[in-house]
Amino acid sequence: MGQQIDQFCENLRQKLTMTDAGLEGLKTKIDNKAASVEQDVQSHLDRVHNRIEQERTKVSAAQADMKNWLEERKAVTSDKIAEWKTKREIGKLQGRAGHAERYAAAAVDVAVAAVDEAEQASLEAWLARKDANHAQAK
């Protein structure tokens, strides 16, 4: 399990680092009032949107896995787990562990997708604010 936690941390760190680097580059262009900044933001937004669309099926499956685990977790009581341990019902305990690991992996997929969604929302908000400011200036 420690290896899975390490992998989750690494995946999330990489995702956040990539997101930060991309947004930092856009921020520099915005701060420098680059002539093509709106096009750059729109281009970045398009790339993020494409990433989200490419991952949509994977995220939907991950959400379904999470829902299944939550339902299973409700059905399997702590008393039932204690009974499996006492009776050494290894198959049931292994099955539960496997489902829990799939749940953890699915939660990672959903968390990483949420970073993309937040990035998309931030870019859309910037473009919307630019439109509003431009209209107000006229």
C-alpha positions, 0 to 999 in steps of 0.5 A, spaced: 500 500 500 505 504 501 507 504 494 500 506 491 500 512 496 507 514 493 505 513 486 498 517 488 503 523 490 507 522 484 502 522 479 498 528 483 505 532 484 506 531 476 499 534 474 500 540 479 507 541 476 505 541 469 499 545 471 503 550 474 508 551 469 503 552 464 499 557 467 505 560 470 507 561 462 500 564 461 501 569 467 508 572 464 504 573 458 499 576 461 503 581 466 507 583 460 501 584 456 503 580 450 499 582 444 497 574 443 495 573 450 488 572 448 490 567 443 495 563 447 490 563 453 484 560 448 489 555 445 491 553 452 484 552 454 483 548 448 488 543 450 486 542 457 479 541 454 481 536 449 485 533 455 478 533 459 475 530 453 480 524 452 479 522 459 472 523 460 471 515 459 476 513 464 473 518 469 466 516 468 469 509 469 473 511 475 467 514 478 463 508 477 468 504 481 468 509 486 460 508 487 461 501 487 466 501 492 462 505 497 456 501 496 460 494 497 463 498 503 456 499 506 454 492 505 460 489 508 460 491 516 466 491 520 462 485 524 463 481 517 470 483 516 472 481 523 468 474 522 472 473 515 479 474 519 477 470 525 475 464 520 481 466 515 476 467 509 482 469 505 478 469 499 473 474 501 479 478 505 483 479 498 477 480 494 475 486 499 483 489 499 482 488 491 476 492 491 479 497 496 485 498 491 481 499 485 477 504 489 484 508 491 486 508 484 479 510 481 480 516 486 486 518 484 484 518 477 478 523 479 482 527 483 487 528 477 481 530 472 479 535 477 485 539 477 484 539 469 477 541 470 479 547 475 485 549 470 479 549 465 475 553 469 480 558 471 482 559 464 474 560 462 474 565 468 480 569 465 477 570 458 470 572 461 473 577 465 477 580 459 470 580 455 467 584 461 473 589 462 473 590 454 466 591 454 466 596 460 472 600 457 468 601 450 
